[in-house]
């Protein structure tokens, strides 16, 4: 037995040494992955482009996980044109699990695909993949996270089926990714780095279907895992129901924190993914712009000086967003105990989205509100391509419609305020443009 143990240790050491050498060689010739952002609205499309996404994924109602996305065919077309003009790519999500009757609609789908002319289609259904190969033979195919790819064997299967990229399941650990990357060097691999976590393999949960009639695979998930539950014990013979008392963890028994790999970004980049994906098919432009901005700045910072990269300041940029708290989820293997928030599904952020710059002249900017603003509030503008914000103290509130001073102004009905140039330092004025995001402290 001692010999066997020693042998096992030697084998493990040898594997670790090989991986270390392999990772070191990757680091020397590292190629930065693309940063892939969601485009659930045209504003999200534009914001992702402004804040530095390399590619955007979008979809169409009824044909993908994005069934509830608030974007029309024409808006997707406009978004693709804007992205291509900026040198960005757009991938069209077509990752539903199709029923027989839905294949009857495929001729119409073909027309839409040709009209939009995306850079790739994201699919998960083998039948849909076959249909794409037969009807759009030159279209690159990406395999969706809906396919739940967890192994090199599965990657090779989809590669033989015609895929050019595989999106790995969120449940794949970093160690497993390294193994898959090494075994599959000639196909692109994509991983999620930020966003909501599903309590099932992505999109496979049936709670929403059964309780609300809203299917998760069609982008209509009611997120029942975020609900607060009362747990009842029923005595079968008598039919007596008895509530079970909550413990110190509360009753949010399935409320996962949000995925965030920023603290481990250096390790992610060194392992050689081709694409880093931000979740957010139904997210606002604030979420999209802010997350893209943080990861863009962090990736570029790492590229400049990998040895001294520190993610802390980029975590500060992410902490302004509404979230349930952050977790690295399956990065190190099984999820740790602190990956769930059992007490509440509310945001832990101390900040609110204040508004978006919608116009700028030589003398003023117009900020359309997303939350109430009061005289005396301090806001900060998130500048593209910069880790520095523009902090502005609002001595008074100037209504953009009436030009009257107000003590406060609520959001809605396109309400906006005027910010004179005199309130902004001269060295930052030129960096402000339409679509720039503003936040304020709660």
Beta strands, then each sheet from edge to edge (+ up, - down):
strand 1: 34-38
strand 2: 55-59
strand 3: 89-93
strand 4: 120-123
strand 5: 141-143
strand 6: 165-167
strand 7: 188-195
strand 8: 232-234
strand 9: 241-243
strand 10: 258-260
strand 11: 275-278
strand 12: 326-327
strand 13: 351-360
strand 14: 364-369
strand 15: 373-374
strand 16: 378-382
strand 17: 389-393
strand 18: 397-398
strand 19: 405-406
strand 20: 408-409
strand 21: 416-420
strand 22: 437-441
sheet 1: 12+ 10+ 7- 6- 5- 4- 3- 2- 1- 11-
sheet 2: 8+ 9-
sheet 3: 17+ 16- 22+ 13- 14+ 21-
sheet 4: 15+ 20-
sheet 5: 18+ 19-
end
